[in-house]
C-alpha cells in the first residue's frame, strides 16, 4: 500500500466489519474495527477521502434485513476513527455516486452492506465495475473474506492497475505471516491441529505433511485416529467414514518423515457437560459410555516437550472442549507452551478461530508472534489454496 500515492485520491477500502451486534443493534466487540483503523488513518493522513465497504452477517434475499444494515456500525466506527463517518443506504447507483463525488480529502463515507446485493457473492462484473467507478484507488484490508471470490473482495480489483490497488496493513501482515510459515519456516516446524472433526482439517493435514517436522493432533478429531488403530474410544467423537483416511495420513507421515503425536491419555467424561464426572484414561481405552473431552496430563507433558524444541509453530484448533472449565486444561497448557517457546525465539502463528479464543482466554495474545484474524481464510492459506482476494492484488 505504501507504493500508492493517496494525495487527493478517493479510496475504496474493503474492510471486514462483520461484527456482533446486541438486541439494540449496538456493536458488542470492536476488535475488527480497531484492526482496520491503522490502514484507514494512514490513507486519510496522506490526503485522501475514504469510501468504506463491508458485509455484515448473512442477509437473506427477500427477508427483512434491516438488522444487517451497516448504519448500525457507523456510531462505533466514527468514535474509533475519531471523525464523522457519513452513511449512504446503498452500494452502487446514482445516490452513492453523488455521495462519493462530493467527498473532500479527510472525509469518510460508509456504504450499505455489500451482501444486500446477490451480485456481491456472485462476484458479478457489472456490479464490481460500478463499485470500482466510485474511487480512484482500491485497498483490500479484509483478510477474513480473502478466501471468497466476491465482487468487493476480488472482482473489483480487476478495474484498478498495480499502482492504484494494494493490501491494507492488516491484510499485508496476515499474508506475510501465513507465507512465512508455509515457505520460510525455520526447522523444527511443529503444527498443532485440533478441533472436533477430522473432515474439517484433512486438507490442512495433507498440506502440512510435506512441510512440518511434527504434527500434534488433539481435540475431538484425535479419536477418529485412535478408532482407526483399533482403540476403544467409548462415546468419544468419531467420524466413521474417515477411519481409512486417518490411517492413510499416519502412513504418509511415516513415508515423509513427519512425526505425528496423538494424545496418549485423555480427560474423559460420562456426559457432554461442564459438570460431568471426569477422570484420566488412556486415549485408546476409554470406558464404555465415557467420552474424551480434553487431552490428559501425560499428553500435555509430551506435547509441551515437542513444542519447546520447535523453531516454527502454527496452531489451529483447541485440544478439548475448552469452553468447559474442567476440560480447558489441555488447551490452556498448549497456549502457555507456545508462548514459552516464542519467548525462547520460536516464531508462532495462531491460525484463526477457536485457537484465537483460547490464546485470548489464556491472556497470551501478546506473548505469541502473530494472531490471525481470519479463521476460514487463514485455514485455506495453510491448506495451500490460492486466496482469490490475495491473488486479485498480487497477480494482476
Secondary structure, 3 states (H helix, E strand, C coil): CCCCCCCCCEEEEECCCCCCECCCCCECCCHHHHHHHHHHHHHHHCCCEEEEECCCCCCCCCCCCHHHCCHHHHHHHHHHHCCCCEECCCCCCHHHHHHHHCCCCCCEEECCCHHHCHHHHHCCHHHHHHHHCCCCEEEECCHHHCCCCCCCCCHHHHHCCHHHEEECHHHHHHHHHHHHHHHCCCCCEEEEECCCCCCCCHHHHHHHHCCCCEEEECCCCHHHHHHHCCCEECCCCCCHHHHHHHHHHHHHHHHHCCEEEECCEEEEECCCCCCCCEEEEECCEECCCCEEEEECHHHHHHHHHHHHCCCEEEEECCCCCCCCHHHCHHHHHHHHHHHHHHHCCCEEEECCCHHHHHHHHCCCCCCCCEECCCHHHHHHHHCCCCCHHHHHHHCC
